Amino acid sequence: MNLTPIPEQPRVSIVTPCLNASRFISQTIESVLAQDYPNIEYLIMDGGSTDGTMAVVEQYKGCLRWHSGPDSGTADAINRGFLESTGSILAWLNADDTYLPGAVSAAVQQFLSAPDAAVVYGEGVWIDENGADLARYPTRAPYSPELFQRECILCQPSAFIRRTSFEAVGRVDTTLHSAFDYDLWIRLASRWSFVPIPVCLATSRMHEANKSLGNRRQMFQESMRVLRKHYGYIPTSWVYGYLSFLHDGRDQYFKPLRHSRTIYAGSLPAGICYNWRHPWRYLLEWMSPIRFGTLRSCWKDSGTTDVLK
């Protein structure tokens, strides 16, 4: 499918899905309204908040549009927001994330320079609940579609999507609640190119109530489901990470993964079960860190020898 050209000074439609987001949503809104790009359409899709979120949103009357009512989750809110929008470039910004100055202008310029791109994406920074920087998001560039076979290579709030591509792949999968962005990137990457932007465009807020950390089990299960659906294979890192989480409940961000020989050994039969169509591939991948000694280094540096006995 040929991509529809982006017009000069295209409209950029930004959707913020939210539910009981009064704590951070004003910062999110302000970051959109402070953008220097002149042609932005901004929609808030609220799932029926009861904590005062809409009272905050209503303070920005005339600067954005909103809808509040029951939905079936974040993915549904994003789809409905985009259906109501008119821009040729789309993005969603969760109600605890923010854009950095010039983000939208940088994305538009990249689309105009890259007529074959379905997605452009910049760098991202993880911040804490108080807005302090935690770490750079491990964005991967230069881009290759094969990178998605192992991990989500981009920071979602830093990504902007060509509307025609989004509609062609069937929008966001509403059966997913944590990994719908990962699934969307994989579907888009199977047909078109992504183009990185070497500047930081957005912040992603890490706190215990966000989707990635607030329901870690769901995140693992859905991401592994997405990998098996699209590639027929789940890498060792995902199997080992999931088993480690089931063992100790650590979120593997604020509480880093605690390495364990026992759990790594258990990831062999578990991984072969998950990857029953590719057992030798999984075995070779599982053996690789043992052959090259990288697991021993991890265990030595982790300072958690108590769980390795």
GULOLO-768955 format. One record per residue (C-alpha): residue number from 1; x, y, z. Coordinates in nm, 4 decimals. Example, Ala and Ser with C-alpha at 12.3 -4.5 7.8 and 13.67 -1.06 7.14 Angstrom:
BEGIN
NODE; 1; 1.2300; -0.4500; 0.7800
NODE; 2; 1.3670; -0.1060; 0.7140
//
This chain:
BEGIN
NODE; 1; 0.0000; 0.0000; 0.0000
NODE; 2; 0.1357; 0.3425; -0.0981
NODE; 3; 0.1290; 0.5992; 0.1788
NODE; 4; -0.0803; 0.9129; 0.1420
NODE; 5; 0.1491; 1.2162; 0.1323
NODE; 6; 0.1516; 1.4407; 0.4374
NODE; 7; 0.0372; 1.7947; 0.3405
NODE; 8; 0.2348; 2.1033; 0.4305
NODE; 9; 0.1573; 2.2082; 0.7895
NODE; 10; -0.0610; 1.9001; 0.8496
NODE; 11; -0.3064; 1.8765; 1.1358
NODE; 12; -0.1766; 1.6665; 1.4257
NODE; 13; -0.4476; 1.4961; 1.6312
NODE; 14; -0.3479; 1.4089; 1.9882
NODE; 15; -0.5672; 1.1945; 2.2130
NODE; 16; -0.5280; 1.1582; 2.5890
NODE; 17; -0.7121; 0.8531; 2.7275
NODE; 18; -0.7751; 0.8837; 3.0990
NODE; 19; -0.9580; 0.7468; 3.4008
NODE; 20; -0.9244; 0.8993; 3.7475
NODE; 21; -0.6135; 1.0897; 3.6414
NODE; 22; -0.6577; 1.4148; 3.8334
NODE; 23; -0.3115; 1.3946; 3.9907
NODE; 24; -0.1115; 1.4403; 3.6690
NODE; 25; -0.3467; 1.5352; 3.3866
NODE; 26; -0.2971; 1.9116; 3.4130
NODE; 27; 0.0756; 1.8623; 3.3440
NODE; 28; -0.0098; 1.6485; 3.0426
NODE; 29; -0.2528; 1.9064; 2.9040
NODE; 30; -0.0157; 2.1955; 2.9628
NODE; 31; 0.2613; 2.0129; 2.7750
NODE; 32; 0.0347; 1.9812; 2.4686
NODE; 33; -0.0933; 2.3380; 2.4813
NODE; 34; 0.2629; 2.4706; 2.5161
NODE; 35; 0.3718; 2.3177; 2.1835
NODE; 36; 0.4884; 2.5680; 1.9231
NODE; 37; 0.3218; 2.3873; 1.6320
NODE; 38; 0.0133; 2.5821; 1.5138
NODE; 39; -0.2156; 2.3050; 1.3835
NODE; 40; -0.2929; 2.0719; 1.6744
NODE; 41; -0.6279; 1.9092; 1.7498
NODE; 42; -0.6448; 1.7832; 2.1093
NODE; 43; -0.9054; 1.5434; 2.2525
NODE; 44; -0.9463; 1.4046; 2.6046
NODE; 45; -1.1238; 1.0672; 2.6162
NODE; 46; -1.2289; 1.0040; 2.9766
NODE; 47; -1.3649; 0.6667; 3.0847
NODE; 48; -1.5990; 0.8087; 3.3502
NODE; 49; -1.3678; 0.9485; 3.6173
NODE; 50; -1.4962; 1.0050; 3.9696
NODE; 51; -1.1909; 1.1743; 4.1221
NODE; 52; -1.2215; 1.5253; 3.9825
NODE; 53; -1.0384; 1.4639; 3.6552
NODE; 54; -1.3110; 1.6295; 3.4504
NODE; 55; -1.3103; 1.9337; 3.6766
NODE; 56; -0.9457; 1.9794; 3.5788
NODE; 57; -1.0174; 1.9212; 3.2098
NODE; 58; -1.3034; 2.1714; 3.2075
NODE; 59; -1.0608; 2.4454; 3.3108
NODE; 60; -0.9207; 2.4214; 2.9566
NODE; 61; -1.2522; 2.4746; 2.7814
NODE; 62; -1.1946; 2.6238; 2.4391
NODE; 63; -0.8431; 2.4766; 2.4115
NODE; 64; -0.9429; 2.1142; 2.3602
NODE; 65; -1.2407; 1.8789; 2.3174
NODE; 66; -1.3431; 1.6064; 2.5567
NODE; 67; -1.5775; 1.3145; 2.5995
NODE; 68; -1.6543; 1.1428; 2.9304
NODE; 69; -1.8379; 0.8136; 2.9613
NODE; 70; -1.7838; 0.4397; 3.0019
NODE; 71; -1.5456; 0.2642; 2.7652
NODE; 72; -1.3849; -0.0793; 2.7471
NODE; 73; -1.0363; 0.0373; 2.8298
NODE; 74; -0.7489; 0.2531; 2.7131
NODE; 75; -0.7260; 0.0985; 2.3660
NODE; 76; -1.0963; 0.1600; 2.3077
NODE; 77; -1.0608; 0.5226; 2.4206
NODE; 78; -0.7686; 0.5754; 2.1815
NODE; 79; -0.9588; 0.4278; 1.8870
NODE; 80; -1.2670; 0.6351; 1.9583
NODE; 81; -1.0628; 0.9502; 1.9977
NODE; 82; -0.8880; 0.8958; 1.6664
NODE; 83; -1.2217; 0.8244; 1.4961
NODE; 84; -1.3451; 1.1646; 1.6143
NODE; 85; -1.0269; 1.3382; 1.5009
NODE; 86; -0.9375; 1.4832; 1.1621
NODE; 87; -0.5580; 1.5028; 1.1548
NODE; 88; -0.3327; 1.3281; 0.9051
NODE; 89; -0.0830; 1.2628; 1.1871
NODE; 90; -0.1958; 1.0873; 1.5058
NODE; 91; -0.0521; 1.0461; 1.8544
NODE; 92; -0.1748; 0.9551; 2.1988
NODE; 93; -0.0356; 1.0907; 2.5220
NODE; 94; -0.1315; 0.9141; 2.8425
NODE; 95; -0.2594; 1.1255; 3.1287
NODE; 96; 0.0636; 1.0945; 3.3286
NODE; 97; 0.3085; 1.1574; 3.0420
NODE; 98; 0.4195; 1.4864; 2.8852
NODE; 99; 0.5612; 1.6293; 2.5642
NODE; 100; 0.8817; 1.8272; 2.5745
NODE; 101; 0.9021; 2.1652; 2.3969
NODE; 102; 0.9101; 2.1370; 2.0178
NODE; 103; 0.8065; 1.7701; 2.0102
NODE; 104; 0.5189; 1.8073; 1.7640
NODE; 105; 0.7141; 2.0368; 1.5304
NODE; 106; 1.0014; 1.7866; 1.5219
NODE; 107; 0.7642; 1.5005; 1.4397
NODE; 108; 0.5954; 1.6931; 1.1584
NODE; 109; 0.9276; 1.7934; 1.0069
NODE; 110; 1.0445; 1.4336; 1.0116
NODE; 111; 0.7290; 1.3138; 0.8363
NODE; 112; 0.7753; 1.5776; 0.5663
NODE; 113; 1.1333; 1.4598; 0.5218
NODE; 114; 1.0443; 1.0878; 0.5228
NODE; 115; 0.7512; 1.0238; 0.2862
NODE; 116; 0.7768; 0.6447; 0.3326
NODE; 117; 0.7484; 0.6496; 0.7128
NODE; 118; 0.4422; 0.5174; 0.8917
NODE; 119; 0.5822; 0.6188; 1.2319
NODE; 120; 0.8398; 0.8709; 1.3470
NODE; 121; 0.9713; 0.8446; 1.7015
NODE; 122; 1.2068; 1.0382; 1.9231
NODE; 123; 1.3990; 0.9687; 2.2399
NODE; 124; 1.2162; 0.9527; 2.5720
NODE; 125; 1.2973; 1.0022; 2.9400
NODE; 126; 1.1519; 0.8132; 3.2333
NODE; 127; 1.0465; 1.0440; 3.5175
NODE; 128; 0.9161; 0.9707; 3.8658
NODE; 129; 0.5865; 1.0777; 4.0200
NODE; 130; 0.7389; 1.4136; 4.1135
NODE; 131; 0.8694; 1.4821; 3.7641
NODE; 132; 1.2358; 1.4121; 3.8378
NODE; 133; 1.4380; 1.2364; 3.5682
NODE; 134; 1.5033; 0.8684; 3.6341
NODE; 135; 1.6722; 0.7415; 3.3187
NODE; 136; 1.6733; 0.7619; 2.9430
NODE; 137; 1.4295; 0.5230; 2.7762
NODE; 138; 1.6378; 0.2592; 2.5887
NODE; 139; 1.5199; 0.3730; 2.2448
NODE; 140; 1.6791; 0.1762; 1.9618
NODE; 141; 1.8279; 0.3456; 1.6567
NODE; 142; 1.9167; 0.2999; 1.3791
NODE; 143; 1.5831; 0.1363; 1.3151
NODE; 144; 1.5302; -0.2197; 1.1964
NODE; 145; 1.1913; -0.3992; 1.2066
NODE; 146; 1.3604; -0.7124; 1.3433
NODE; 147; 1.4276; -0.5269; 1.6697
NODE; 148; 1.0628; -0.5712; 1.7674
NODE; 149; 1.1143; -0.9471; 1.7824
NODE; 150; 1.2925; -0.8987; 2.1151
NODE; 151; 1.1552; -0.5818; 2.2748
NODE; 152; 0.9543; -0.2643; 2.2325
NODE; 153; 1.2228; -0.0361; 2.0917
NODE; 154; 1.0516; 0.3002; 2.1275
NODE; 155; 0.8996; 0.5173; 2.3968
NODE; 156; 0.5268; 0.5330; 2.3160
NODE; 157; 0.4643; 0.9025; 2.4020
NODE; 158; 0.7490; 0.9992; 2.1688
NODE; 159; 0.5838; 0.8270; 1.8685
NODE; 160; 0.3657; 0.9841; 1.5977
NODE; 161; 0.1678; 0.7832; 1.3405
NODE; 162; 0.0512; 0.8468; 0.9848
NODE; 163; -0.3303; 0.8196; 0.9899
NODE; 164; -0.3602; 0.6166; 0.6709
NODE; 165; -0.1204; 0.3540; 0.8088
NODE; 166; -0.3027; 0.3373; 1.1422
NODE; 167; -0.6363; 0.2797; 0.9701
NODE; 168; -0.4916; 0.0283; 0.7237
NODE; 169; -0.3716; -0.2074; 0.9994
NODE; 170; -0.7044; -0.2023; 1.1836
NODE; 171; -0.6352; 0.0470; 1.4631
NODE; 172; -0.5461; -0.0515; 1.8233
NODE; 173; -0.6402; -0.4019; 1.9404
NODE; 174; -0.9032; -0.3500; 2.2118
NODE; 175; -0.8582; -0.7050; 2.3469
NODE; 176; -0.5236; -0.5905; 2.4890
NODE; 177; -0.4902; -0.3703; 2.7964
NODE; 178; -0.1137; -0.3403; 2.8499
NODE; 179; 0.0639; -0.4403; 2.5281
NODE; 180; -0.1619; -0.2776; 2.2685
NODE; 181; 0.1081; -0.0270; 2.1704
NODE; 182; 0.3669; -0.3049; 2.1206
NODE; 183; 0.1176; -0.4961; 1.9071
NODE; 184; 0.0424; -0.1862; 1.6984
NODE; 185; 0.4115; -0.1146; 1.6342
NODE; 186; 0.4698; -0.4704; 1.5172
NODE; 187; 0.1751; -0.4593; 1.2769
NODE; 188; 0.2867; -0.1258; 1.1341
NODE; 189; 0.6517; -0.2347; 1.1111
NODE; 190; 0.5551; -0.5404; 0.9059
NODE; 191; 0.4429; -0.3098; 0.6217
NODE; 192; 0.6213; 0.0255; 0.6478
NODE; 193; 0.9284; 0.1947; 0.7853
NODE; 194; 0.9799; 0.3784; 1.1144
NODE; 195; 1.2132; 0.6779; 1.1255
NODE; 196; 1.3912; 0.7804; 1.4482
NODE; 197; 1.4403; 1.1413; 1.5556
NODE; 198; 1.7653; 1.1893; 1.7522
NODE; 199; 1.6196; 1.4281; 2.0108
NODE; 200; 1.4122; 1.3769; 2.3241
NODE; 201; 1.0426; 1.4411; 2.2586
NODE; 202; 0.8551; 1.3134; 2.5648
NODE; 203; 0.8600; 1.1919; 2.9221
NODE; 204; 0.7098; 0.8664; 3.0428
NODE; 205; 0.6118; 0.8688; 3.4091
NODE; 206; 0.7019; 0.5615; 3.6110
NODE; 207; 0.4999; 0.5074; 3.9270
NODE; 208; 0.3285; 0.2139; 4.0912
NODE; 209; -0.0144; 0.2929; 3.9438
NODE; 210; 0.0841; 0.3184; 3.5775
NODE; 211; -0.0096; 0.0443; 3.3319
NODE; 212; 0.3363; -0.1101; 3.2973
NODE; 213; 0.4107; -0.1349; 3.6694
NODE; 214; 0.0612; -0.1419; 3.8199
NODE; 215; -0.0286; -0.4761; 3.6609
NODE; 216; 0.3041; -0.6414; 3.5852
NODE; 217; 0.1596; -0.9896; 3.5390
NODE; 218; -0.0780; -0.8652; 3.2693
NODE; 219; 0.2061; -0.6809; 3.0957
NODE; 220; 0.4174; -0.9960; 3.0779
NODE; 221; 0.1323; -1.2178; 2.9659
NODE; 222; 0.0085; -0.9832; 2.6963
NODE; 223; 0.3553; -0.9006; 2.5613
NODE; 224; 0.4413; -1.2698; 2.5372
NODE; 225; 0.1081; -1.3330; 2.3665
NODE; 226; 0.1844; -1.0583; 2.1150
NODE; 227; 0.5312; -1.2012; 2.0435
NODE; 228; 0.3960; -1.5511; 1.9890
NODE; 229; 0.1122; -1.4205; 1.7688
NODE; 230; 0.3350; -1.2195; 1.5350
NODE; 231; 0.6637; -1.4092; 1.5420
NODE; 232; 0.5742; -1.7530; 1.6743
NODE; 233; 0.8549; -1.7216; 1.9267
NODE; 234; 0.9132; -1.5833; 2.2784
NODE; 235; 1.2764; -1.4974; 2.3619
NODE; 236; 1.4506; -1.6303; 2.6715
NODE; 237; 1.4624; -1.2843; 2.8305
NODE; 238; 1.0820; -1.2672; 2.8403
NODE; 239; 1.0383; -1.6179; 2.9794
NODE; 240; 1.3076; -1.5651; 3.2445
NODE; 241; 1.1700; -1.2222; 3.3379
NODE; 242; 0.8169; -1.3573; 3.3735
NODE; 243; 0.9220; -1.6526; 3.5883
NODE; 244; 1.1305; -1.4200; 3.8050
NODE; 245; 0.8305; -1.1922; 3.8546
NODE; 246; 0.6087; -1.4865; 3.9475
NODE; 247; 0.8713; -1.5954; 4.1999
NODE; 248; 0.9336; -1.2698; 4.3847
NODE; 249; 0.6840; -1.0098; 4.2564
NODE; 250; 0.9583; -0.7524; 4.1889
NODE; 251; 0.8529; -0.4951; 3.9281
NODE; 252; 1.1998; -0.5160; 3.7631
NODE; 253; 1.2179; -0.1366; 3.7413
NODE; 254; 1.2191; 0.0219; 4.0861
NODE; 255; 1.2987; -0.3252; 4.2205
NODE; 256; 1.5430; -0.4711; 3.9649
NODE; 257; 1.5338; -0.8312; 3.8537
NODE; 258; 1.7046; -1.0556; 4.1073
NODE; 259; 1.9059; -1.3164; 3.9190
NODE; 260; 1.8639; -1.6797; 4.0145
NODE; 261; 2.0276; -1.9949; 3.8787
NODE; 262; 1.7218; -2.1954; 3.9777
NODE; 263; 1.4790; -1.9708; 3.7932
NODE; 264; 1.7039; -1.9543; 3.4896
NODE; 265; 1.7165; -2.3344; 3.4843
NODE; 266; 1.3367; -2.3376; 3.5049
NODE; 267; 1.3147; -2.1052; 3.2072
NODE; 268; 1.4443; -2.3876; 2.9849
NODE; 269; 1.1469; -2.6258; 3.0115
NODE; 270; 0.9039; -2.3349; 3.0398
NODE; 271; 1.0483; -2.1695; 2.7296
NODE; 272; 1.0441; -2.4902; 2.5285
NODE; 273; 0.6788; -2.5311; 2.6262
NODE; 274; 0.6002; -2.1765; 2.5093
NODE; 275; 0.8068; -2.2293; 2.1943
NODE; 276; 0.7116; -2.5875; 2.1179
NODE; 277; 0.7376; -2.5200; 1.7447
NODE; 278; 1.0956; -2.3945; 1.7800
NODE; 279; 1.2549; -2.5952; 2.0635
NODE; 280; 1.6070; -2.6028; 1.9182
NODE; 281; 1.6060; -2.2318; 1.8518
NODE; 282; 1.5065; -2.1686; 2.2126
NODE; 283; 1.7625; -2.4138; 2.3478
NODE; 284; 2.0435; -2.2451; 2.1550
NODE; 285; 1.9355; -1.9017; 2.2747
NODE; 286; 1.9012; -2.0257; 2.6338
NODE; 287; 2.2517; -2.1788; 2.6193
NODE; 288; 2.4177; -1.8672; 2.4742
NODE; 289; 2.4710; -1.6690; 2.7998
NODE; 290; 2.5998; -1.9834; 2.9684
NODE; 291; 2.8493; -2.0461; 2.6886
NODE; 292; 2.9783; -1.6880; 2.6936
NODE; 293; 2.9751; -1.6422; 3.0701
NODE; 294; 2.7370; -1.3448; 3.0797
NODE; 295; 2.5057; -1.5054; 3.3344
NODE; 296; 2.7905; -1.5535; 3.5799
NODE; 297; 2.8740; -1.1834; 3.5425
NODE; 298; 2.5118; -1.0874; 3.6109
NODE; 299; 2.4970; -1.3017; 3.9219
NODE; 300; 2.8297; -1.1658; 4.0505
NODE; 301; 2.7282; -0.8019; 3.9969
NODE; 302; 2.3730; -0.8315; 4.1274
NODE; 303; 2.4676; -0.8573; 4.4924
NODE; 304; 2.1927; -1.1146; 4.5432
NODE; 305; 2.3869; -1.4350; 4.5967
NODE; 306; 2.1398; -1.5373; 4.8673
NODE; 307; 1.8870; -1.6400; 4.6035
NODE; 308; 2.1427; -1.8250; 4.3911
NODE; 309; 2.2281; -2.1015; 4.6356
//
